[in-house]
Amino acid sequence: TDKATMEVEAVDEGTLGKIFIAEGTEDVAVNTPIAAILSEGEDSSAIKADSAPRTQNEIPAAAAQQGESRPTPPKAPSPAAPMTASAPVRAAGSKNGRIFASPLARRLAKQRNVDIASLRGSGPHGRIVARDIGTSGPSAPRAQPGAGQIAPPTAIAPMADEAILKLYEPGSFEIVPHDAMRKIIASRLMQAKQTIPHFYLTIACALDDLLAAREKLNAHAPLDKDKTPEWKLSVNDFIIKSMALALQRVPMANVTWTEAGMLKHRHSDVGVAVAIEGGLFTPVIRKAETKSLTQISAEMKDLAARARKRRLAPHEYQGGSTAISNLGMYGVREFSAVINPPHATILAVGAGEKRPMVEGDAIVIRTMMTVTLSCDHRAVDGALGAELLRAFKTYIEDPALMLV
């Protein structure tokens, strides 16, 4: 799954006869044998490294690493008929003639008028996957989008590596290979900017009352047996709570766009970007509108700590209805964030700083924080986004309303 490394345990017992893929290898093509398990009485000397048989005892980890969901496999081929990535087999059917194919492959085949039954699958156990559709014939006509659907934009090829390298003097740089997380981040951000029509709304919020309330609440935190306060609220905790309540006040903005229809979320599941070495995670505070500030603070500290150790489970950072990216602690005054699919909004939070403000006919000094809301224009229009920001500003500037 995205940004996660999952262990897959072999379902059969036996002796590990031979390992074909060295430990630490990052990219392994689907259907490539990675190891062979010997049954009782078998000898490892009979295994050929270049054409290892895929039997019932073979470890299916290569398929798991590629993110393809695996259907109930048909009967495995005999050892005399090895199955490798370079020799795909026809998609296996069940007794009733069903063809195994991923949902994405079926959708692509329908869009391109490709007969899926005529394809040879290169996925696990001959399953038809998206790449099989892509190689099924470039001249195949593409199906037109139906009523209410939007044709996907044409992807623009990025600048080739060779062209980039020619711009720099040899020896003046080193090439650091991308790890799996960086590749996923690059892919999702490219998807977001190419498929989501972004627009941005910016507003400034006064923090003086919030900072006073935070100081008072932290001062009244009870001490544990080690004389340590049981909580220490941060400004970010108030921001999470304010965004959650604002989404409840403006429920039409608490949505996710799909081609079939708009998903209107009942709860405010707020993702919070956490920077780690080499990338970031966005753990989600579920039902944040129902939780107290101390609950949000404790949960966020736990999620952030485990995110930095890359120990989050997928359900802890997937989904959500919006996200918050806070760069205020780095002194950034304001910025615009890229929406994290499938969210329809993301709030970029800048630093709190003292600024001169005009109130009536007098100039006063207030601690101000600039926030920018990025919106998916398919789901959230300008006036709706402005209404959401106004509700957020109301809670930030009058934090007592969070208790109502």
Disulfide bonds with the S-S distance in Angstrom:
none
